[in-house]
Amino acid sequence: VFLDNKDDPKEIREQLARLVRRARKNGEAVGIGHLRERTVAVLEAEIPKLQKQGIEFVGVSELARVPKP
């Protein structure tokens, strides 16, 4: 889920909520964003709340799967 196609905090929060819904449905999801002031501010505010709800944030490399031979 692209978090910040629009550099608007409301839109970023909506995309983050979409990411969380997808993660809950599928067991995992990948969020992509830019190192922008508004994106960082939203994530700094929202991540602790989401972690309290049991959402775990990991690097994308932890989700990568190597096919079995």
N, C-alpha and C positions, 0 to 999 in steps of 0.2 A: 504494500500500500504506500503510495507516494504521499507523504505527510504535508508537504509544503509547496505544491504546485502554485498555490496562491500564498503570498507572503502576508497572510492575515490570521491573527491569533484565533479567531472564531473558526475559520476553515481548518486550521491546523488541529484544533481540538476535535472537530468533527471527523477528520481523517484518523486521528488517534483513536477515537471511539470505534470507528470502522475497523481499524487494526485489531483492537481488543475483541470485538465481536468475532472476527475471523479466527483469531487465536483460540478463543473459547470453543468455537465450532469445530475447528480442525486440529486442535492441540498445539498448534504453532502458527506463526505468521511472521512475515518479514516486512519491516517498515523502513522506508528510505526517505532521507531528508537531507537538507543542506545545512551547513554550519552558518545559519543566519541568526541574527539577534532575536527575532520573534520566535523562531523555531526552538531555539535553546531555552528561552524564557518559558514557553509553554511546557516543554519537556521537564524542565526543572520543577515546575509547579505540579505537574500531573503524575510524573513517575512515582514519587513517594506514595501518593494516594492509590495508584494502581498496584503497587507492591503490597500495600496493606490488604488489598483485595485478592492477593495470591498470584498476581501476574508477575512472571519472572522475565527479566530482560537479559539477553545474552547476545554475544557477537554472532554475526551471521555464520561464521566459520563453524560454530557449534551445531548449526542446523544442517550443514553440508553432509551428505551421505555418499560414501564410496560404494559403488555397485559391487556385489559379491561376484567373484569369478565363476 
